[in-house]
Amino acid sequence: MLEDALNALGLGLVSGLRRLSGGASQETWAFRAGDRELILRRKPEGMAGSGNAIGLDKEAALIQAAAKQGAPVPPIVRVCTPDDGLGEAYVMGKVEGETLGRRIVRDDAFAAVRPKLARQCGEVLARIHATPLEGLAALAVSDAATELAKYEAIYRGAGDRRPIFEAAFRWLKDRAPALDKPVLVHGDFRNGNIMFAPQTGVAAVLDWELAHLGDPAEDMGWICTASWRFGGAKPVGGFGDYDELLAGYEAAGGKPIPLERVLYWQMLGSLKWGVMCLIMYTAWKSGADSSVERAMIGRRTSETEIDLITLLERAA
């Protein structure tokens, strides 16, 4: 029983154990141990996991390394071992805040702090990207050309040709920037994976399972991808502007990044998400997955095509 295994960790008597919603690939449980509110992040039993995801032991190690650079992350309390009986897992301290993107860009509770969020995100990324690579566990290295090749193979395998996707692949391949000096990239830095507090702003960066070594502009382009704006009018997460993100990055010690490079990765982000939506649609259409969720996400393919047209017109 999960509660028995947690009690055996010696963190204190466990109470209030409950599974939290969200987390497509990992389980997340909240509980109290002694006088502390804690979170268990755990790989489900029997789940093979995504080929892109790093292990939870690596994830915890990266969070600890980023924390040393001043990045806001949950405090790691324990990285579990096989003897703990919890499988692949770690325990972290609970951080108070909100992760629902729509609330962050719309709710009055965030109105006062919202103008500061894009700059804060830039500052946070500068700290993450400054994490020393020496001593880190081995991570995949990926540049723009590698990402394009990977997602084009997925797209071609789906067998559904989309003219806008074809144009975007061609444009991006012709302009793929070289990777000069890889840095630690979060890989999924976006509104929805960042916890915000109404009074102070960024409280913690979550969901590190796609972390790798790559181009720092990748993280910037991903948070600017239109699909992660949740109806907000501004390009950075729906709550801020490009210049605020870039200024925060430089102010925190990050090497200046041209806006054109961010926009390149934003387009690549829209294309990647569009391919993922298309795969979900084809799975639903074929009957391989009849869930309503797959159909709903699949229909967002057209949204990414609109985003790509807008970006291609801007670049023309």
Buried (B, 14 or more C-beta within 10 A) or exposed (E): EBEEBBBEBEBBEBEEBEEEEEBEBBBBBBBBBEEEEBBBBBBEEEEEBEEBBBEBBBBBBBBBBBBEBBBBBBBBBBBBEEEBBBBBBBBBBBBEBBBBBBBBBBEEBBEEBBBBBBBBBBBBBBBBBBBEEEEBEEBEEBBBBBBBBBBBEBBEEBEBEBEBBEBBBEBBEEEBBEBEEBBBBBBBBBBBBBBBBBEEBBBBBBBBBBBBBBBBBBBBBBBBBBBBBBEBEBBBBBBBBBEBBBBBBBEBEBEEBEBEBBBBBBBBBBBBBBBBBBBBBBBBBEEEBEEEEBBEBBEBBBBBBEBBBEBBEEEE
